[in-house]
């Protein structure tokens, strides 16, 4: 593989969904995928969105079988945002 070159094989359905999404965004498939990968990698390297936390949550679920509804998750998020906004100068 030459520097920066990568070949990715997708199933037909995924490839078509990708082409449709790129077209809807008015972008080439290469540009669309490149930005998706950059954004995904950037998100997973930030302190706020770490794979370790995701894996901890999954392990907790595997151990206890307890999960939370979307509504409960949103309530936790809302509470955290209120604390964050209250701390801002």
Secondary structure, DSSP 8 states (H G I E B T S, - for coil): --TT-------HHHHHHHHHHHHHTTS-HHHHHHHHHHHHHHHHHSTTS-HHHHHHHHHHHHHH-----HHHHHHHHHHHHHHHHHH--
